[in-house]
Structure formats: structure tokens, C-alpha cells
Amino acid sequence: MRFVSKGTAMAVVLASVAALALPAGAQTGRDGIEGRVDRLEREMRAVQRKVFPGGAGQTVEPQITAPDRSGPAPGIPASGVVTDLTARVNAVEAQLSTLTGQIEQSQYRLRQLEEAFTAYKRSTDARLKALEDGATAIGGSAPVPGIGTAPATTPRPATPRPATPAPTATAPAPTAPVAGIERPKTDDPAEDAYVYGFRLWQAKQYDKAIVELRSVVQKHPKHRRASYAQNLLGRALLDQGKPALAATAFFENYQKMPNGERAPDSLYYLAQALVKMKKPASEVCKVYDELTDVYGDRMSEAMKMDVATGRSASKCK
């Protein structure tokens, strides 16, 4: 009987040790899993602080909180740990989904702002074009300032140079301000002189406009407005009833600045000047041919229609 009692006592001791060891191992495994999930949640909050540095309600709050540590005593079934872990992982996934949606919304707003700015720029360019070309019905197809593209290679003029020599003179002094016409004052003197000359031309102050525009070409030959000024100089002479001088100005703009933004316009107006000079139709047609061959890809639909009308009037083949 004493032998049996000792065996029974030993079995009870072993069972007690096993009962204590099993929950401790389960608890250790649960703590390891929870530690990994805690680290994942900390990383998620770090991402939120990076994306939303301002904070103030922009971060995504978790949908569940960590379970209460004062839960059931050790030894609960292992399925409780899996359920808790699944819920917390689902919460992290929900946070990621919400954060992704907010980023996509921000990108969409940015695209809307870019499209609005592009539309505003296009509208502004159109108003500038209408302002410059609205004073005359001839050749309303000049490219918008800053938008026209230059031909890939420098073209060789094929048109005969007009017989009238170009007037040679030193750079004239800018004209005195005309009453009612404001002279711009910016950091770009070439731009200011061209705009003022354009305003004088609009006001039909042709003599003063010619002096101002000629000063732009002579003082700032490398400026983009030099092509504008030389072309408008020819138009002012043409409006004054001086087609021979106008033809010279137009031809020089094409010859000296073939890549300028107003070179195509100068060729078109050169043909108009030759018509007013009563030159043979063959010479006029050569100018139209040159314009189409060199600048065909830069001509707008309006200019193409004007050229077609001019060719028809001169009976070009």
C-alpha cells in the first residue's frame, strides 16, 4: 500500500507540472504574436505621420483597440488568440485601404489643378492673339506669342529681292510718349518698346510707330520681339501707302530671321505688297509657293484660307 501511495503522489506532481507548463507556453506564443502586431501598428502610425505631417485629424484611427491584458487566466483555448490576431490584422488592412483612398483623392485634386491651369493659359494666349491681330482683317493667322515653333532648318529664300533698297539709318531715339498711349515700364526694354510701338500702330500713329519698332530691331536683334517688330514695321509702311518700303521690310524679316515667329506673316504680307506694287502675278505666286513650302506646317487654317484666296486672285497654278 505504501508503494502505491508513492506512485500516486508522483503522478499527481507530474500532472501539476504539466498543467502549469502548458498555459505558460501558450501565453509565451501569444505574447510573441501580439508583439509583432504591435510593431505593425507602430509602423502604420509612422506612415501616417509621414503622409500627414500636419496631423490634426488627418490620420486614420484604428477601428479596434488592443485587447485588455487582464483577460482570462492562463490556460484558455488557443482559438481566442487566433480570433484576436485576425481582428487586429483586419483593422490594419482597413487602415491601409483608407490611407490609399486618401492618397488617390489627393492625386485627383492635383490633376484637376493642373487641368485648370492649362485651360487658363490657353485662354490667356487666345486673348493676346486676338488683341494683336484684331486691328486688321488681313492675315489673322499669326501665331500666339510664345507658342509658335521654329522650322528645323534655316530656309533659303527663293523670292527675288525687291528693287527698292532698304533705308539705312542709325538707331533712332525712342519717340516721346503720345498723349493717351501708355509706354510700358518693365525689366525688359525690348518688350516695352515693341508693345509701345504696337499701341502706336493701333492708334494709326504710323510715323512714331515706325521709329519705335525700328529701334527694337536695331537695338535688340536677338530678342524674340525683333521678328515681331520687323513684321509690324512693314505693316505700318503698308498702311501708310508705301508698298515698296513695306516689301523690303517684309523680305528682310524673312531673310534675316527665318526662324522668327513672324517670318511666315512677313512672307504673306510681302505678296500683298507686291500686288499693290502691281508686280507680275508670277512673282506674287512665287512668294505664295515659298510660304507654303517653308512654313506649311506652321500655317493656321485662317492663313491657309488667306493664301488660297490670294493665289486665286493672282491666278496662280
C-alpha positions in Angstrom: 0.0 0.0 0.0 2.8 2.4 0.7 4.4 1.7 -2.8 1.1 2.5 -4.4 0.8 5.8 -2.4 4.2 6.9 -3.5 3.4 6.2 -7.2 0.1 8.0 -6.9 1.8 11.0 -5.3 4.4 11.2 -8.1 1.7 11.1 -10.8 -0.1 14.0 -9.1 3.1 16.0 -9.1 3.9 15.3 -12.7 0.3 16.2 -13.7 0.6 19.5 -11.8 3.8 20.5 -13.5 2.4 19.7 -16.9 -0.7 21.7 -16.2 1.4 24.7 -15.3 3.9 24.4 -18.2 1.2 24.2 -21.0 -0.5 27.5 -20.3 2.8 29.2 -19.9 4.0 28.1 -23.3 0.7 29.1 -24.9 1.0 32.5 -23.2 4.5 33.0 -24.5 3.4 32.3 -28.1 0.5 34.7 -27.7 2.8 37.4 -26.4 5.1 36.9 -29.4 2.3 37.3 -31.9 0.9 40.3 -30.2 4.4 41.9 -30.2 4.5 41.5 -34.0 1.1 43.0 -34.4 2.0 45.9 -32.1 5.1 46.6 -34.2 3.0 46.6 -37.3 0.6 49.1 -35.8 3.5 51.3 -34.8 4.9 51.2 -38.3 1.4 52.2 -39.6 1.3 55.2 -37.3 4.8 56.2 -38.6 3.5 56.1 -42.2 0.5 58.2 -41.2 2.8 60.8 -39.6 4.9 60.9 -42.8 1.9 61.3 -45.2 0.0 63.7 -42.9 2.7 65.7 -41.2 0.1 68.2 -40.0 -1.9 65.7 -38.0 -5.0 67.5 -36.8 -7.5 64.7 -37.6 -5.9 63.6 -40.9 -4.6 60.3 -39.6 -6.7 57.2 -39.8 -7.7 55.9 -36.3 -7.7 52.2 -35.7 -11.1 50.6 -35.7 -10.4 48.3 -32.8 -8.1 48.6 -29.8 -5.7 46.2 -28.3 -7.4 43.6 -26.1 -7.5 44.0 -22.3 -4.4 42.4 -20.7 -6.5 41.5 -17.7 -8.3 38.8 -19.6 -9.0 35.2 -18.6 -6.4 33.3 -16.7 -3.7 31.3 -18.5 -4.9 28.1 -20.0 -7.7 29.5 -22.2 -8.2 27.7 -25.6 -5.7 28.7 -28.3 -8.6 29.8 -30.6 -9.0 33.0 -28.6 -5.5 34.2 -29.7 -6.2 33.5 -33.4 -9.5 35.4 -33.2 -7.9 38.4 -31.6 -5.0 38.4 -34.1 -7.4 38.1 -37.1 -9.4 41.1 -35.8 -6.3 43.3 -35.4 -4.9 42.3 -38.8 -8.2 43.2 -40.4 -8.1 46.6 -38.6 -4.6 47.3 -40.0 -5.8 46.3 -43.5 -8.7 48.7 -43.2 -6.4 51.5 -42.2 -4.2 50.8 -45.2 -7.2 50.9 -47.5 -8.4 54.2 -46.1 -4.9 55.7 -46.4 -4.7 54.6 -50.0 -8.0 56.2 -50.8 -6.9 59.5 -49.3 -3.7 59.4 -51.4 -5.7 58.8 -54.6 -8.1 61.7 -53.7 -5.1 64.0 -53.3 -3.7 62.9 -56.7 -7.1 63.5 -58.3 -7.2 67.1 -56.9 -3.7 67.7 -58.2 -4.7 66.6 -61.7 -7.7 68.9 -61.5 -5.5 71.9 -60.6 -3.1 71.1 -63.5 -6.0 70.9 -66.0 -7.5 74.2 -64.7 -4.1 75.9 -65.1 -3.7 74.6 -68.6 -7.1 75.9 -69.6 -6.3 79.3 -68.1 -3.0 79.5 -70.0 -4.8 78.6 -73.3 -7.5 81.2 -72.7 -4.9 83.9 -71.9 -2.9 83.1 -75.1 -6.0 83.3 -77.2 -6.8 86.8 -75.8 -3.3 88.0 -76.5 -3.6 86.8 -80.1 -7.0 88.5 -80.5 -5.6 91.7 -79.2 -2.6 91.8 -81.6 -4.4 90.6 -84.7 -7.8 92.1 -84.1 -6.9 95.5 -85.5 -6.9 94.2 -89.1 -8.8 91.6 -91.0 -5.7 90.7 -93.1 -3.6 87.7 -92.1 -5.3 87.0 -88.8 -3.4 83.8 -88.5 -0.2 84.9 -86.8 1.0 82.5 -84.1 0.2 83.2 -80.5 3.2 84.9 -78.8 5.5 82.3 -77.2 3.7 79.3 -78.8 4.9 79.2 -82.4 7.6 76.7 -83.3 10.6 77.4 -85.5 11.4 75.3 -88.6 14.0 72.6 -88.1 16.4 74.1 -90.6 17.1 77.6 -91.8 15.3 78.0 -95.2 16.9 79.6 -98.2 14.8 82.4 -99.7 13.8 81.8 -103.2 11.9 85.0 -103.8 13.6 87.8 -105.7 14.7 90.8 -103.5 12.6 93.9 -104.2 14.4 96.5 -106.2 13.9 99.3 -103.7 16.8 99.4 -101.3 16.2 99.3 -97.6 16.7 102.7 -95.8 19.9 102.8 -93.8 20.0 104.8 -90.7 21.4 104.7 -87.2 19.2 103.5 -84.4 16.7 106.3 -83.8 15.9 107.6 -80.4 12.6 106.3 -79.0 9.6 108.5 -79.6 8.3 110.8 -77.0 5.2 109.5 -75.2 2.0 110.2 -77.1 -1.0 111.5 -75.2 -3.4 108.7 -74.3 -0.9 105.9 -75.2 0.9 104.5 -72.2 4.5 103.3 -72.5 5.1 100.1 -70.5 7.9 100.1 -67.9 9.2 96.6 -67.1 12.5 94.9 -66.8 12.5 94.0 -70.5 13.2 97.2 -72.6 12.7 95.3 -75.9 9.3 94.1 -74.9 8.3 97.6 -73.6 9.4 99.2 -76.9 7.6 96.6 -79.0 4.4 96.9 -77.0 4.5 100.7 -77.2 5.2 100.6 -81.0 2.2 98.2 -81.4 0.0 100.6 -79.5 1.1 103.5 -81.7 0.3 101.4 -84.8 -3.1 100.5 -83.4 -3.7 104.3 -82.9 -2.6 104.9 -86.5 0.4 106.9 -85.4 2.4 105.3 -88.1 5.4 107.6 -88.2 6.0 107.2 -84.4 5.3 103.5 -84.6 7.9 103.0 -87.3 10.6 104.8 -85.3 9.8 102.8 -82.2 9.6 99.4 -84.0 12.8 100.1 -85.9 14.6 100.8 -82.7 13.6 97.3 -81.4 15.1 95.6 -84.4 18.4 97.6 -84.3 18.9 97.6 -80.6 17.7 94.1 -79.8 18.3 91.9 -82.9 18.5 88.7 -80.9 15.3 89.3 -78.9 12.2 87.3 -79.9 10.3 90.5 -80.4 12.7 91.6 -83.2 10.8 89.4 -85.6 7.5 90.9 -84.4 8.8 94.4 -84.7 10.2 94.0 -88.2 6.9 92.5 -89.4 4.8 95.2 -87.8 7.2 97.8 -89.3 6.4 96.5 -92.7 2.7 96.6 -92.0 2.9 100.2 -90.8 4.6 101.2 -94.1 2.0 99.3 -96.0 -0.8 101.1 -94.1 1.0 104.4 -95.0 0.7 103.6 -98.7 4.4 102.7 -99.1 4.3 99.2 -100.5 7.9 99.2 -101.9 9.4 100.1 -98.5 7.0 97.6 -96.8 8.1 94.8 -99.2 11.7 95.5 -98.3 10.9 95.3 -94.6 9.0 92.0 -95.0 11.7 90.4 -97.1 14.4 91.4 -94.6 12.4 89.8 -91.8 12.2 86.5 -93.7 15.8 86.7 -94.9 17.5 87.7 -91.6 15.2 86.0 -89.1 13.7 83.0 -91.0 13.1 81.2 -87.7 11.4 84.2 -86.1 7.8 83.9 -85.0 6.6 86.4 -87.6 8.6 85.2 -90.6 5.6 83.4 -92.1 3.4 86.5 -91.7 6.1 88.6 -93.4 6.1 86.3 -96.5 2.3 86.6 -96.7 2.4 90.4 -96.4 5.2 90.5 -98.9 2.9 89.0 -101.5 0.3 91.7 -100.6 2.8 94.4 -101.0 3.9 93.1 -104.5 0.2 93.1 -105.5 -0.1 96.8 -104.5 3.1 97.5 -106.4 1.4 95.9 -109.5 4.2 93.3 -109.9 3.7 90.4 -112.3 1.5 87.6 -110.9 4.3 85.2 -111.4 6.4 87.0 -108.7 3.4 87.0 -106.3 2.8 83.3 -106.9 6.5 82.6 -106.1 6.1 84.2 -102.7 3.0 82.1 -102.0 4.8 79.0 -103.1 7.8 79.8 -100.8 5.4 80.4 -97.9 3.7 77.1 -98.4 6.9 75.1 -98.9 8.8 76.5 -95.9 6.1 77.2 -93.4 3.3 74.8 -94.4 3.3 73.0 -91.1 3.2 76.3 -89.1 0.3 77.9 -91.0 -3.0 78.0 -89.3 -6.3 77.3 -91.1 -7.0 81.0 -91.3 -3.7 81.8 -93.0 -4.2 78.8 -95.4 -7.5 80.3 -96.5 -6.0 83.7 -97.0 -3.2 82.2 -99.1 -5.7 80.3 -101.1 -7.7 83.5 -101.7 -4.5 85.3 -102.8 -3.5 82.6 -105.1 -6.9 82.6 -106.7 -6.8 86.4 -107.2 -3.3 86.2 -108.8 -4.4 83.1 -110.8 -1.6 81.0 -109.5 -1.3 77.5 -110.8 
